[in-house]
Amino acid sequence: MQLATVLGQVVATVKEPKLGLFTLLLVQDAVDADVTQPGGAVYVAVDQSGAGTGEVVLVARGGAARAAVGPDVPTDRAVVAIVDSVVRAGEVTYQKA
């Protein structure tokens, strides 16, 4: 899984029907597990957690993403959790406001 920040939503009125069950989010990977410094890849992920803009999330990829949302959903990335805090080497590096 990858830590990422939600940048916004993606709206597509015409799409594969199974994608209609999910909100599509624009997310950006965190750099080196520092969620305060997004700067990695930007991509679209299906969301089943109800995440909003600015929230830090966990994104599953590939087979793990399909396992989370269903094998028939055409996705390779899925938001599977909203992060409350990150502790690294005993130090809290992120705390949800």
Secondary structure, 3 states (H helix, E strand, C coil): CEEEEEEEEECCCCCCHHHHHCEEEEEEEEECCEEEEEEEEEEEEEECCCCCCCCEEEEEEHHHHHHHHCCCCCCCEEEEEECCEEEECCEEEEECC
